[in-house]
Each structure stands twice: as C-alpha cells, then as structure tokens.
Amino acid sequence: MPNADLFKRGIFIRIRNRQTVDIKFNPEDIAQETTAYVEHTHCDEVSSPLPLREASMTAINAVLSALGLRRMSSPSLEAFMQNNNLGESLTIDKQRTTYQDGRIHLDLDKVKDLGTYLEIEQMTDESGNRDLILQEMHRHLKGLSLRHVNVGYNELYWRKHDFNIYLQGKYLLAEDYEQYRAPRLAA
C-alpha cells in the first residue's frame, strides 16, 4: 500500500481467513474531502470466495472501475495486487463470537493488541432505510455502558502503530478529528 492511497480514500480490501476477498467502501464518503468529518456508519461490500474464479470477475471489475482501480484480466489476486501496486499493509488478529437477533448481527471481537469491541450491523441493499436501521441498532444496545467507536480496526491499528498514516485516513475518531483536522479548517 504505497502512500496508504486506498486507506486515505476510505477503501478497504481485505482477505478474510484466507477464504474470501472483500472490497469495502462507501461511495458517498469517497466523494467527501478528507478534511470533512465523516461518520463511518455504512459501507458497500463486494465479496468473492478464494481462489477467485472467472464467474466473480464481472462484479469485482465493476467495483474496481468505479473506484478507479485497474480491472482484473484474470482471476488472480496476485496479478490484481501487482497491477494496482498494492501490497499487504496489516493483519488484524481477532477472536469473534457472533450473535444474531433477527436481521441484526452482533459480533464480540477480542482484537489482539487493540482490545475488545462489540460490532453491530445489519446487511441490507440500497433500499434499506439507514435511519430506521440505526434506530433499531440503538434499541439493541440500550442500557449497555459502551463507548461509541466510529472507526474500524484498520484505523485503530494505524492510530496505535503509525499515527501519521492514521491522520491521513478518511475516518478518524471524533476526538482526533476535533484536535487535528478541525483546527486546520478554522485557520
């Protein structure tokens, strides 16, 4: 990941358990200036099982084109990474316990070197009402004493291990945005 270009744009490509490749992004957030405060509550995700197959290339290439990345000419993850000048940047090691209540997924993650987190999410398509989904999630969490963390594990990792890269990312913790970006905008 030379210069953390994808991270700066809020695009995440991950290999999960050596079984799938996921491309995660939010088109609305990508369009925002990096200086804007962006609440990371939504993302689009395209996933494909590994090893890649010809059948998955159409969906992946559509996303790659939309994100300004070079398309895949063959179902090779290695070739895709080389053609886009990408390399492995970090590994998130976690133990996950998953619970489900209707459409809501709750994941209790013990993340090595970062702590324990409760992730709540609901998979939906573009027709899903984000405000109603967020209200439903808040009902599930009511009464719990939790600190809201508005960034993902990538941001938390970089915040701890390379603060300069973290500050260049699309998403910052609210307190870091206030301390490091908001003053520059006011000047």
ZIPE-V104289 format. One record per residue. N is the residue number from 1. OMEGA is omega as a letter, one per 40 degrees, with the letter a starting at -180 (999 if undefined). Layout:
N/OMEGA
N/OMEGA
//
This chain:
1/i
2/i
3/i
4/a
5/a
6/i
7/i
8/a
9/a
10/i
11/a
12/i
13/a
14/i
15/a
16/i
17/a
18/a
19/i
20/i
21/a
22/i
23/a
24/a
25/i
26/a
27/i
28/a
29/i
30/a
31/i
32/i
33/i
34/a
35/a
36/i
37/a
38/i
39/a
40/a
41/a
42/i
43/i
44/a
45/i
46/a
47/i
48/i
49/i
50/e
51/i
52/i
53/i
54/a
55/a
56/a
57/a
58/a
59/a
60/a
61/i
62/i
63/a
64/i
65/a
66/a
67/i
68/i
69/i
70/a
71/i
72/i
73/i
74/a
75/a
76/i
77/a
78/i
79/i
80/a
81/i
82/a
83/a
84/i
85/a
86/i
87/i
88/a
89/a
90/i
91/i
92/a
93/a
94/i
95/a
96/i
97/a
98/i
99/i
100/i
101/a
102/a
103/a
104/i
105/i
106/i
107/i
108/a
109/i
110/a
111/a
112/i
113/a
114/i
115/a
116/a
117/i
118/i
119/i
120/a
121/i
122/i
123/i
124/i
125/a
126/a
127/a
128/i
129/a
130/a
131/i
132/i
133/i
134/i
135/i
136/i
137/i
138/i
139/i
140/a
141/a
142/i
143/i
144/i
145/a
146/i
147/i
148/i
149/a
150/i
151/i
152/a
153/i
154/a
155/i
156/i
157/a
158/i
159/a
160/a
161/i
162/a
163/i
164/i
165/i
166/a
167/i
168/a
169/i
170/a
171/i
172/i
173/a
174/a
175/i
176/i
177/a
178/a
179/a
180/a
181/a
182/i
183/i
184/i
185/a
186/a
187/999
//
